[in-house]
Amino acid sequence: MHWVIQDNLFNERGFRDLVQVLERGDIPHTRVKVIPFDGGVEPFVDVPGPVVIMGSLTLTRYARKRGWTPGAFLNDQFDFRVWREHLGEHLLNADAHVCRFADVSEREGPFFIRPCLDDKAFSGMVTTWEDFHRWREGVLAVQEYPQLTAETWVAVSEPRHIQSEYRMVVVDGQVVTGTRYKLGARVFASPEVEPVVWNFAQRMADRWGPDRAYALDIFMHQHQPYVGEINTLNAAGFYAYDVGKMVAAIEAMTF
């Protein structure tokens, strides 16, 4: 497997760990810069055999354009509407109302909103109608956000009180590593993952997965684990998970 890594994207320890793991394992890799607007990479990469990338969604789209296998683990299943079909009550915001961005109607009190797709159209947030309405009017007026338009599908729900958040890495149906990355409102990356979270993540992986590899985020709400969201592994932060285990699992895949 040849790894293509977007340089200076992951401003965290995990990026350095990834490079060190690849170097120690003598695993072929190229660090690249993504060319703005053009979407290409420097230096140009042209290698035979499987190629996997770690970087932004721009790089994932470039990998698809180049036809790299596996390239990036990204498909139409990374969609809140699909998650809800398969995970049901195990999804934190299973009761969310889904509609177009332009059709979000006035609500009383704070509410949570997120895009249905894992395309970084905007970050999920808790907001109020007044603030949301002002922001939406501005977004639709300038039309400078290609991923966020009147037609973008969003999920709207009541806010949840999240006690802690975890990122688990799933490869070929197995949870291979994980990290707690948030404690209350504080970002607090730690490799410690309680058995109840690990076991729940594996049960969800056994139930369904959007691709052969993905990042499964588990949220503790009222002392119970729920699936908060599912992210493209290639563009998800590492926090404090064991990067070596992730690399070993990807390297063991056959194509």
KOLTORVO-342555 format. One line per field, with one value per residue (C-alpha): x negated, z, y. Coordinates in steps of 0.001 Angstrom, whole numbers, padded with zeros to 6 digits, m for minus. Example, Ala and Ser with C-alpha at 12.3 -4.5 7.8 and 13.67 -1.06 7.14 Angstrom:
# residues 2
X: (m012300 / m013670)
Z: (007800 / 007140)
Y: (m004500 / m001060)
***
This chain:
# residues 255
X: (000000 / m001259 / m000076 / 000514 / 000616 / 001631 / m001134 / m000415 / 003258 / 003438 / 002058 / 001815 / m000377 / 001378 / m000013 / m003567 / m002752 / m001423 / m004583 / m006746 / m004743 / m005117 / m008824 / m009535 / m007584 / m009300 / m005829 / m005919 / m004357 / m004383 / m003651 / m001832 / m000343 / 003120 / 003247 / 006044 / 008900 / 007163 / 007428 / 004285 / 001300 / m002385 / m004437 / m002465 / m001959 / m001899 / m002514 / m001256 / 000935 / 003178 / 003045 / 004709 / 004903 / 005097 / 006137 / 008939 / 012151 / 010536 / 007851 / 010466 / 012236 / 008903 / 008269 / 011629 / 010831 / 007526 / 009272 / 007035 / 007947 / 008918 / 008075 / 010571 / 013304 / 016166 / 019512 / 023204 / 023693 / 022073 / 025460 / 027508 / 030604 / 028894 / 027474 / 030953 / 032325 / 029716 / 029043 / 032449 / 032722 / 028973 / 028395 / 028190 / 030454 / 032709 / 035736 / 034293 / 036394 / 034754 / 035363 / 033643 / 031511 / 033933 / 036918 / 035797 / 038756 / 038907 / 038384 / 038615 / 035524 / 032103 / 031838 / 029123 / 028534 / 026071 / 025714 / 026883 / 023810 / 020227 / 019129 / 018164 / 020857 / 020880 / 020115 / 022981 / 024013 / 026492 / 028145 / 031306 / 033820 / 032743 / 029070 / 029756 / 032133 / 029601 / 026790 / 028852 / 029922 / 026285 / 025170 / 027881 / 027337 / 023617 / 023734 / 020042 / 020365 / 020535 / 021384 / 024052 / 027012 / 030773 / 030929 / 028509 / 030222 / 029943 / 031063 / 032620 / 033176 / 033331 / 029933 / 028438 / 026306 / 023168 / 021014 / 018106 / 017218 / 015127 / 013683 / 013448 / 011748 / 013511 / 011779 / 013462 / 016058 / 013628 / 013036 / 009241 / 008506 / 010200 / 009837 / 011845 / 011540 / 013959 / 015019 / 018026 / 017281 / 013520 / 011363 / 009435 / 007769 / 006956 / 006407 / 008627 / 011895 / 014256 / 015360 / 019008 / 018062 / 015784 / 018386 / 021148 / 018991 / 018348 / 022062 / 022806 / 020043 / 021555 / 024947 / 023927 / 021100 / 020997 / 017693 / 014811 / 013158 / 014606 / 014473 / 017368 / 018036 / 019737 / 021366 / 022346 / 025770 / 027545 / 024891 / 025779 / 023699 / 025120 / 023750 / 023148 / 021901 / 019919 / 016979 / 014717 / 011636 / 009319 / 010341 / 011005 / 008693 / 006594 / 006815 / 005136 / 006037 / 003284 / 002264 / 000063 / 003080 / 005027 / 002166 / 001712 / 005422 / 005433 / 002226 / 003821 / 006700 / 006726 / 008066)
Z: (000000 / m000872 / 001504 / 000273 / 003212 / 003026 / 004712 / 007428 / 007601 / 010847 / 013455 / 016113 / 017528 / 015469 / 012223 / 013489 / 014775 / 011363 / 009589 / 012167 / 011858 / 008077 / 008272 / 010905 / 008943 / 005691 / 004232 / 001013 / 001392 / m000092 / 001735 / m000573 / m000644 / m002132 / m004803 / m004020 / m006551 / m008966 / m006442 / m007635 / m005482 / m005320 / m005907 / m008476 / m007398 / m009952 / m008390 / m009201 / m006855 / m003967 / m002768 / 000377 / 001337 / 004589 / 004188 / 003443 / 001569 / m001381 / m001395 / m001108 / m004178 / m006016 / m005093 / m006613 / m009754 / m010085 / m009557 / m006663 / m004787 / m002012 / m002181 / 000331 / 002087 / 001086 / m000558 / m000441 / 002797 / 004819 / 005193 / 008365 / 006573 / 005820 / 009343 / 010789 / 008578 / 009869 / 013447 / 014509 / 018229 / 018697 / 016852 / 019214 / 017118 / 015743 / 016184 / 014065 / 011460 / 008022 / 005437 / 002956 / 004394 / 002934 / 004569 / 008213 / 009963 / 013026 / 016337 / 019958 / 022113 / 021188 / 018601 / 017027 / 013276 / 011106 / 007405 / 006521 / 004411 / 005634 / 003285 / 005781 / 004391 / 007915 / 011411 / 013479 / 016043 / 018696 / 017753 / 018153 / 015504 / 015489 / 015014 / 012510 / 010416 / 010182 / 009282 / 006673 / 004989 / 004685 / 003330 / 000687 / m000310 / m001074 / m002596 / m001900 / m000284 / m002944 / m000376 / 001359 / m000718 / m000332 / m001442 / 001177 / 003336 / 007083 / 010294 / 013050 / 016592 / 020252 / 021909 / 023871 / 026980 / 025962 / 028823 / 026731 / 023105 / 021564 / 018139 / 017274 / 014159 / 012376 / 009666 / 007973 / 010720 / 013654 / 016086 / 015999 / 018149 / 019744 / 021804 / 024094 / 022625 / 024647 / 028282 / 028764 / 026830 / 027105 / 024386 / 026305 / 024083 / 025840 / 024679 / 027537 / 026255 / 028760 / 028007 / 027717 / 024878 / 023137 / 023340 / 022086 / 019152 / 018182 / 018403 / 016052 / 013670 / 013710 / 012922 / 009955 / 008481 / 005571 / 004127 / 004852 / 007045 / 008888 / 012053 / 014404 / 016949 / 020138 / 022516 / 026118 / 026840 / 030156 / 030925 / 027806 / 024602 / 021279 / 017769 / 017378 / 013801 / 011278 / 009549 / 006613 / 008219 / 005701 / 006750 / 010473 / 013226 / 015150 / 018648 / 020812 / 019096 / 018287 / 014770 / 014449 / 014885 / 012289 / 009785 / 010454 / 009854 / 006577 / 005448 / 006080 / 003697 / 000288 / m002946)
Y: (000000 / 003483 / 006217 / 009766 / 012172 / 015806 / 017760 / 020335 / 019402 / 017491 / 019882 / 017218 / 014511 / 011843 / 013242 / 012912 / 009436 / 008426 / 009544 / 007767 / 004535 / 004561 / 005337 / 002676 / 000080 / 001036 / 001575 / 003629 / 007045 / 010541 / 013783 / 016185 / 019639 / 020047 / 022740 / 025235 / 025459 / 023075 / 020250 / 018495 / 017595 / 018486 / 016475 / 014489 / 010870 / 008066 / 004666 / 001148 / m000837 / 000207 / 003810 / 005163 / 008823 / 010757 / 014371 / 016794 / 016081 / 017875 / 015197 / 012436 / 013776 / 013926 / 010289 / 009317 / 011302 / 009447 / 006112 / 005113 / 001937 / 002136 / 005862 / 007178 / 005231 / 007501 / 006791 / 007699 / 005757 / 008569 / 010196 / 010764 / 009489 / 006169 / 005856 / 006241 / 003476 / 001026 / 002142 / 003450 / 004180 / 003722 / 006992 / 009977 / 012197 / 009472 / 011722 / 014557 / 016322 / 016122 / 018833 / 021140 / 023929 / 026480 / 024767 / 024796 / 026422 / 028631 / 026839 / 027900 / 027645 / 026277 / 023506 / 021384 / 021318 / 019398 / 018543 / 015046 / 014329 / 014035 / 016816 / 019539 / 021849 / 023309 / 022089 / 020722 / 023330 / 024343 / 027614 / 029696 / 030648 / 034291 / 033449 / 030674 / 032770 / 035614 / 033214 / 031354 / 034578 / 035604 / 032222 / 032080 / 035705 / 035453 / 031926 / 031395 / 027976 / 025229 / 022524 / 024616 / 025743 / 025976 / 022315 / 020947 / 018324 / 018911 / 017200 / 019317 / 018068 / 018999 / 019633 / 016745 / 016949 / 015049 / 013784 / 012477 / 011751 / 008978 / 008232 / 004547 / 003190 / 000337 / m001697 / m004652 / m004886 / m004805 / m001952 / m001742 / 001323 / 004295 / 007441 / 009643 / 013131 / 015191 / 015316 / 017564 / 020745 / 020296 / 018709 / 016090 / 013488 / 010227 / 006629 / 005433 / 003983 / 002384 / m001218 / m000134 / 002233 / m000268 / m003044 / m000766 / 000358 / m003256 / m004071 / m001190 / m002325 / m005822 / m004333 / m002150 / m000069 / 002407 / 001148 / m001188 / 001458 / 004455 / 006545 / 005802 / 008550 / 007423 / 009933 / 009280 / 010796 / 010212 / 007579 / 005576 / 005246 / 006375 / 006751 / 010477 / 010423 / 008415 / 010063 / 009330 / 007785 / 009425 / 012950 / 012429 / 013650 / 011140 / 012628 / 009962 / 006699 / 004194 / 005209 / 002118 / m000169 / 001783 / 001539 / m002192 / m002831 / m000888 / m002583 / m005994 / m005254 / m006932 / m005421)
***
